[in-house]
Amino acid sequence: MLLLLVLLHYSITQAQIEQRLTYTTVFQELESKKSLIKIGNEKAVLEYQQLILKADSLLKTELFSVTHKTGIPPSGDKHDYMSIGPYWWPNPETDDGLPYIRKDGEINPEARNNYTDFVENDNFLRAIKDLSNAYYLSDNISYAHKALELIKVWFLDEDTKMNPHLNYAQSIPGKNDGRCFGIIEFGEVIDVVKFLELAKDRNLLDKKTEDGMFHWLTDYSNWLQNSKLGIEESTRKNNHGTHYDVQLLNILLYLKRLEDVKTHLSTITKSRIFSQIEPDGSQPLELKRTKSFSYSVMNLHGFLKLARLGQKVDVDLWDTISKDGRSIKKGYQFMVPFLTDEKKWEYKQIIDKTTAEEKLISDLNYISTYLKDSSFDAVIEQLNQ
């Protein structure tokens, strides 16, 4: 009997390990943070304390829903997500301000209020990420229960749920009801997927919620792949195409469509790397933007996520190099001299680039720790001095 119990425990453990290999969540990263907190690492402890403060406040927060917006989508259904393109402004040459005109990189405050779903969606997804991380690092089950409550309200409850599409995202008043570019606004749905995996791993995910979310994500992934806007976004040649892949493939990984993920990474994503990154590592389509440094880092960060995802399905994107030398690594190599002040950034950057620099440094550390590539270790050491 004892032997049978041992074997049963071993088989369950092995099953969990095998399942985790195809999780979007990288438990190794979370465990590393937990270990640093336990040994009293000053930075890790401070970040943990700040996270717990946020998580505690979220326990008292009201629930989030697309039905809370004051505006009405063109469909007349408040369950449809709706937003306005952030860089589009009232036309000063017309009496009614229509059609709106574009000012790249300049956010119209009208796109960031409760008339649309953007702010509510952003707050919801951030809450799920914070609660999930707080639960893992503290083992306080209250955070997990709150995250589950928020998820049920946003996705599943009949009165408050979001319909699984983004037909009315990033509209341009006077021009259209929605555009493919709005898909990127929902990119952090990956944090919802990660929490579902964690809740499942900890036996906290009830069958009804699990089934409901599986169906919702299946419907949404079908919309991403087959709708007019989804197909259009999939063909974008800049960061939008990259982050479309990040969003879609993480959802497909959760849905256990591993062969689809593998095929996509090996063909479409690989092609994106070679078309977006030049042999010298520059990214022309991002350099044309008014926030060129920020967008260059953002796009590389997306490719880094895809390289990490590739490891889970045995597709090596990090070491993939074109015949003329294009690669994700070359993209980072292009950016490093501007990080260390060896070169001056002479492309347009209308906002401070400190946040983007911090993300770039974080990526270099990630490459060293999780991709086991020491190419940037000397740079990291230099920046730490």
C-alpha positions in Angstrom: 0.0 0.0 0.0 2.8 2.4 0.9 4.5 1.6 -2.4 1.3 2.3 -4.3 1.0 5.7 -2.5 4.5 6.6 -3.3 4.1 5.7 -7.0 0.8 7.6 -7.1 2.4 10.7 -5.7 5.3 10.3 -8.1 3.0 10.0 -11.1 1.0 13.1 -10.0 4.2 15.1 -9.6 5.5 14.0 -13.0 2.2 14.9 -14.6 2.4 18.4 -13.0 6.0 18.8 -14.2 5.1 17.7 -17.8 2.0 20.0 -17.8 4.1 23.0 -16.6 6.5 22.5 -19.5 3.7 23.8 -21.8 2.4 26.5 -19.5 2.7 30.1 -20.5 3.7 30.8 -16.9 7.4 30.3 -16.3 7.5 29.1 -12.7 11.3 29.3 -12.6 11.1 33.0 -12.9 8.6 33.3 -10.0 10.7 30.9 -7.9 13.8 33.0 -8.5 11.9 36.1 -7.1 10.6 34.1 -4.2 14.1 33.0 -3.3 15.5 36.5 -3.4 12.8 37.6 -1.1 13.5 34.8 1.3 17.2 35.6 1.5 16.5 39.3 2.1 17.6 40.8 -1.2 17.0 44.5 -0.7 15.5 45.3 -4.1 13.4 42.1 -4.2 12.0 42.7 -0.7 11.1 46.4 -1.6 9.4 45.3 -4.8 7.5 42.6 -2.8 6.4 45.0 -0.2 5.1 47.4 -2.9 3.3 44.5 -4.6 1.6 43.4 -1.4 0.4 47.0 -0.8 -1.2 47.0 -4.3 -2.7 43.6 -3.8 -4.2 44.5 -0.5 -5.8 47.5 -2.0 -7.2 45.4 -4.8 -9.0 43.1 -2.3 -11.2 46.1 -1.6 -11.6 47.3 -5.2 -14.8 47.3 -7.2 -15.2 44.7 -9.9 -14.3 45.6 -13.5 -16.5 45.2 -16.6 -16.9 46.4 -20.2 -20.5 47.3 -19.2 -19.3 50.1 -17.0 -18.4 52.5 -19.9 -20.6 55.5 -20.5 -20.3 55.1 -24.3 -22.4 52.8 -26.5 -20.6 50.6 -29.1 -21.8 50.9 -32.7 -23.5 47.5 -32.2 -25.6 48.9 -29.4 -24.3 46.1 -27.1 -22.3 47.3 -24.1 -20.8 43.8 -23.8 -18.7 44.7 -26.9 -15.2 46.2 -26.1 -14.8 49.8 -27.5 -11.9 52.2 -27.6 -10.7 55.2 -29.6 -7.3 55.3 -31.4 -4.9 57.1 -28.9 -3.1 59.2 -31.5 -6.2 60.6 -33.2 -7.5 64.2 -32.4 -10.4 66.4 -33.3 -9.9 68.1 -36.7 -9.4 71.8 -36.1 -10.5 72.6 -39.7 -14.0 71.3 -39.3 -16.9 72.5 -37.1 -17.6 69.0 -35.6 -14.0 68.0 -35.4 -14.6 65.1 -37.9 -12.8 63.2 -39.2 -10.2 63.0 -36.6 -6.5 63.6 -37.6 -3.4 61.7 -36.5 -0.6 63.0 -34.3 1.8 60.1 -33.8 2.9 59.5 -30.3 0.6 62.2 -28.8 -2.2 60.6 -26.7 -5.6 62.3 -26.9 -7.1 62.4 -23.3 -10.5 61.5 -24.9 -9.1 58.0 -25.5 -8.3 57.6 -21.9 -11.6 58.1 -20.0 -14.6 56.1 -19.0 -16.4 56.7 -22.2 -14.6 53.7 -23.7 -13.2 50.5 -22.2 -9.5 51.2 -22.4 -8.9 52.4 -18.8 -11.2 49.8 -17.3 -9.5 47.0 -19.4 -6.0 48.3 -18.4 -6.9 48.4 -14.7 -8.4 44.9 -14.9 -5.4 43.3 -16.5 -3.0 45.0 -14.2 -5.0 43.8 -11.2 -4.9 40.2 -12.4 -1.1 40.4 -12.8 -0.6 42.0 -9.4 -2.9 39.6 -7.6 -1.5 36.6 -9.3 2.1 37.5 -8.5 1.2 38.5 -4.9 -0.5 35.1 -4.4 2.4 33.1 -5.7 5.0 35.0 -3.7 3.0 35.2 -0.4 0.8 32.1 -0.6 -2.1 34.3 0.6 -5.1 32.6 -1.0 -7.2 35.8 -0.6 -5.4 37.2 -3.6 -6.2 34.2 -5.8 -9.9 34.3 -4.8 -10.1 38.0 -5.7 -8.4 37.3 -9.1 -10.9 34.5 -9.8 -13.8 36.8 -8.9 -12.5 39.5 -11.2 -12.1 37.0 -14.1 -15.6 35.6 -13.7 -17.1 39.1 -13.8 -15.1 40.3 -16.9 -15.5 37.1 -19.0 -18.3 34.9 -17.8 -21.1 36.5 -15.8 -24.1 37.1 -18.1 -24.7 40.7 -16.9 -21.1 41.9 -17.1 -19.1 39.7 -19.5 -17.1 40.9 -22.5 -18.0 39.4 -25.9 -14.9 37.6 -27.4 -13.9 40.1 -30.1 -12.4 43.5 -30.6 -14.4 44.8 -33.5 -14.7 48.3 -32.1 -11.3 48.8 -30.7 -9.2 51.9 -31.6 -11.9 53.5 -33.8 -11.3 56.8 -35.5 -14.3 59.1 -35.1 -15.5 60.2 -38.5 -13.6 57.4 -40.3 -14.4 54.0 -38.9 -15.9 52.0 -36.0 -12.8 50.0 -35.2 -9.4 49.0 -36.5 -7.0 46.0 -36.3 -4.6 48.1 -34.3 -6.9 47.8 -31.3 -5.9 44.2 -30.8 -2.7 45.2 -29.1 -4.8 46.8 -26.3 -5.8 43.3 -25.1 -2.2 41.9 -25.2 -2.0 41.5 -21.4 -4.7 38.9 -21.5 -1.7 36.7 -21.2 -1.7 37.5 -17.5 -5.2 36.1 -17.2 -3.9 32.9 -18.9 -1.0 32.7 -16.5 -3.3 33.1 -13.5 -5.6 30.3 -14.8 -2.5 28.1 -15.1 -1.4 28.9 -11.6 -4.9 28.4 -10.1 -5.1 25.0 -11.9 -1.7 24.0 -10.6 -2.8 24.9 -7.1 -6.2 23.1 -7.4 -8.0 26.4 -7.1 -9.7 26.5 -10.5 -13.2 25.2 -10.4 -14.5 23.2 -13.3 -17.2 25.7 -14.4 -14.7 28.6 -14.5 -12.1 26.5 -16.3 -14.6 25.3 -18.9 -16.0 28.8 -19.3 -12.6 30.4 -19.9 -11.5 27.6 -22.2 -14.6 28.3 -24.4 -14.1 32.1 -24.2 -10.4 31.9 -25.2 -11.2 29.4 -28.0 -13.8 31.8 -29.4 -11.5 34.8 -29.1 -8.5 33.0 -30.7 -10.9 32.0 -33.6 -11.8 35.7 -33.9 -8.1 36.6 -33.9 -7.3 34.1 -36.7 -10.4 34.4 -38.9 -12.0 37.8 -38.6 -11.2 40.7 -41.0 -9.5 42.7 -38.3 -7.6 39.8 -36.9 -6.3 38.7 -40.2 -5.3 42.3 -41.0 -3.4 42.7 -37.7 -1.6 39.4 -38.4 -0.2 41.0 -41.6 1.2 44.1 -39.9 4.9 44.4 -40.6 5.9 46.3 -37.4 5.4 45.8 -33.6 1.7 45.1 -34.1 2.5 41.9 -36.0 5.0 40.8 -33.4 2.6 41.4 -30.5 -0.2 39.7 -32.4 1.9 36.6 -32.4 2.7 37.0 -28.7 -1.0 37.3 -27.8 -2.3 34.6 -30.1 0.4 32.0 -29.5 0.2 32.2 -25.7 -3.6 31.6 -25.9 -3.1 28.7 -28.2 -0.4 27.3 -25.9 -3.0 27.4 -23.1 -5.5 25.7 -25.3 -2.9 22.9 -25.9 -2.7 23.6 -29.6 1.1 22.9 -29.5 1.5 22.0 -33.1 -0.2 25.2 -34.3 2.1 27.2 -32.0 5.2 25.3 -33.3 4.2 25.8 -37.0 3.4 29.5 -36.5 6.8 30.2 -34.8 8.7 28.3 -37.3 7.2 30.1 -40.3 5.4 33.4 -39.6 7.3 34.5 -36.6 10.6 33.6 -38.1 9.7 35.6 -41.2 8.8 38.6 -39.0 12.3 38.6 -37.4 14.0 38.6 -40.8 11.7 41.3 -42.3 11.7 43.7 -39.4 15.3 43.6 -38.3 18.0 44.7 -40.6 21.5 43.0 -40.8 22.9 45.8 -38.6 20.1 45.2 -36.0 18.1 48.3 -36.7 14.3 48.2 -37.0 13.4 50.7 -39.7 9.6 50.7 -39.1 10.1 51.4 -35.4 12.8 54.0 -36.1 10.3 56.0 -38.2 8.0 56.6 -35.1 8.0 59.7 -33.0 9.0 57.5 -30.0 11.6 55.5 -31.9 13.6 54.3 -29.0 10.6 53.1 -27.0 9.1 51.3 -30.0 12.4 49.7 -30.9 12.6 48.2 -27.4 8.9 47.3 -27.3 9.3 45.3 -30.5 12.4 43.5 -29.4 10.7 42.7 -26.1 7.9 41.0 -28.0 10.4 39.0 -30.0 12.1 38.0 -26.8 8.8 36.7 -25.4 8.3 34.7 -28.6 11.8 33.3 -28.3 11.0 32.1 -24.7 7.8 30.7 -26.0 9.7 28.8 -28.7 11.7 27.0 -26.1 8.6 25.3 -24.8 7.8 23.8 -28.2 11.4 23.2 -29.4 11.6 26.1 -31.8 14.9 28.0 -31.4 14.2 31.6 -32.4 16.9 33.2 -30.3 19.7 31.5 -32.3 17.9 31.8 -35.6 20.0 34.0 -38.0 19.3 34.8 -41.7 21.9 34.4 -44.3 22.7 38.1 -44.2 22.8 38.2 -40.4 19.4 39.3 -39.2 18.4 38.1 -35.8 16.7 39.0 -32.5 20.2 39.1 -30.8 21.4 41.5 -33.5 18.5 43.8 -32.7 19.7 44.0 -29.1 23.3 44.5 -30.1 22.1 47.5 -32.2 20.5 49.1 -29.1 23.3 48.5 -26.5 25.7 51.3 -27.6 22.8 53.8 -27.0 22.2 52.3 -23.6 25.9 52.7 -22.5 26.2 56.2 -24.1 28.8 55.0 -26.6 26.4 56.4 -29.3 23.8 59.2 -29.1 20.3 58.4 -30.1 19.6 60.7 -33.1 16.2 59.4 -34.1 13.0 61.1 -33.0 11.9 60.4 -29.4 9.3 62.9 -28.1 9.1 61.4 -24.6 11.7 60.6 -22.0 13.3 57.2 -22.7 14.1 56.1 -19.1 11.3 53.6 -18.9 12.3 52.0 -22.2 15.9 51.9 -21.1 14.9 50.1 -17.9 12.9 47.6 -20.0 16.0 47.1 -22.2 18.2 46.4 -19.2 15.7 44.0 -17.8 15.6 42.2 -21.2 19.4 41.9 -21.1 19.3 40.3 -17.7 16.6 38.0 -18.8 18.7 36.9 -21.8 21.5 36.0 -19.5 19.5 34.3 -16.9 16.8 32.4 -18.8 18.2 32.1 -22.4 21.6 31.2 -20.9 23.4 33.6 -23.3 26.2 35.6 -21.8 26.6 37.9 -24.8 25.5 41.0 -22.8 27.0 40.1 -19.4 29.8 42.6 -19.8 27.3 45.3 -20.6 25.2 44.4 -17.6 28.2 44.5 -15.4 29.2 47.9 -16.8 25.7 49.3 -16.2 25.7 48.0 -12.6 28.9 49.9 -11.7 
